[in-house]
């Protein structure tokens, strides 16, 4: 049996509409497909009862993928599961574009999600696909979530970031440990731990990061004034910020721990955690 796993709550409640559009295309490539809303079933139970002959396709972007892998827990996927990209955030797809089938647009997920890193923050452990944003990027996601909760449907993340940078965000003093080696960073605007190259809707924050390396990449932007930092942000989309060795610190390792002197927002593949002072990320 062929199954399309989708989140009916995704993309502001447009998940069912996206599923219909995807089915119109996939039925021409694969054949009959049954729809399953992943928010309405026990995902682990469903997967445990699936057959090796079943074709499982997950529909969505980064948010749906993050939700899916965290509902899996530590379950290893033995049967093939594919991603059909949809939604507004596709940083994962940007990173693995070469693995996408040009005919069906599917990407096989198993090798990418069976050995994901984890992050411990505010008493909980999460798996993550792309990366952790801590600092102004985390605060940006907090503001965006508040706007969505207030009923706003058009969210300009770039404008939010600029407003935060110029008006209310105060850079932090960061204590960072990478595989037990400690670094102190003054005036940190962000302090990210990355499993992939991209986050934030196309920012190539860690251009040298390789998902298959078994390592994470820590990235900090720091030490400049507000205007200088603002001028640096466009470089994040091309990955050229890494050339500024004075204001961009990069270090790879298996375990990354960051502590700020004051709390701020943190995002995990776009999923927001409020009032965070410290996080610990690692990959086994």
Secondary structure, DSSP 4 states (H G I P E B T S, - for coil): -EEEEE-TTHHHHTHHHHHHHHHHHHHHHT---EEEEGGGS-HHHHHHT--TT-EEEEEE-HHHHHHHHHHHTT----S-EEEEE-SS--HHHHHSGGGS-TTT-EEE-HHHHTT-EEEEETTEEEEESSEEEEBHHHHHHHHHHHHHHTT-----HHHHHHHIIIII--PEEEEEEETTEEEEEEEEEEEEEESSS-BTTTB-TTTT--GGGS-EEEEEEESS-HHHHHHHHGGGGTTGGGG-TTTEEEEEESEEEEEEEEEEEEEETTEEEEEEEEEEEE--
